[in-house]
């Protein structure tokens, strides 16, 4: 599967907090965004 680099603009403190949250759970931040996008699109179906 091809991938694409994207740029997101989010509050610095929010991103840093979320990054630490993901790190503690062993998650990859970019994959969490991908999952959220997939779930939102599935909700529309």
C-alpha positions as CSV (number, residue, x, y, z in Angstrom):
1,X,0.0,0.0,0.0
2,X,1.3,3.4,-0.9
3,X,1.7,6.0,1.8
4,X,1.6,9.8,1.8
5,X,3.3,12.3,4.0
6,X,1.0,15.0,5.3
7,X,1.3,18.1,7.4
8,X,-1.1,18.7,10.2
9,X,-1.4,21.9,12.3
10,X,-2.3,21.1,15.9
11,X,-1.7,22.8,19.2
12,X,1.8,22.0,20.4
13,X,0.8,21.1,23.9
14,X,-2.0,18.8,22.7
15,X,0.4,17.0,20.3
16,X,3.1,16.6,22.9
17,X,0.6,15.2,25.4
18,X,-0.9,12.8,22.8
19,X,2.5,11.7,21.7
20,X,3.4,10.7,25.3
21,X,0.0,9.0,25.6
22,X,0.7,6.9,22.5
23,X,4.3,6.2,23.6
24,X,3.0,4.7,26.9
25,X,0.6,2.5,25.1
26,X,3.1,1.4,22.4
27,X,1.1,3.1,19.7
28,X,2.3,5.0,16.6
29,X,0.8,8.5,16.5
30,X,0.4,8.5,12.7
31,X,-1.4,5.1,12.8
32,X,-3.8,6.5,15.4
33,X,-4.8,9.3,13.0
34,X,-5.2,6.8,10.2
35,X,-7.5,4.6,12.4
36,X,-9.5,7.7,13.3
37,X,-10.0,8.6,9.7
38,X,-11.0,5.1,8.8
39,X,-13.5,5.0,11.6
40,X,-15.1,8.3,10.6
41,X,-15.4,7.2,7.0
42,X,-17.0,3.9,8.1
43,X,-19.5,5.8,10.3
44,X,-20.7,7.6,7.2
45,X,-21.6,4.3,5.4
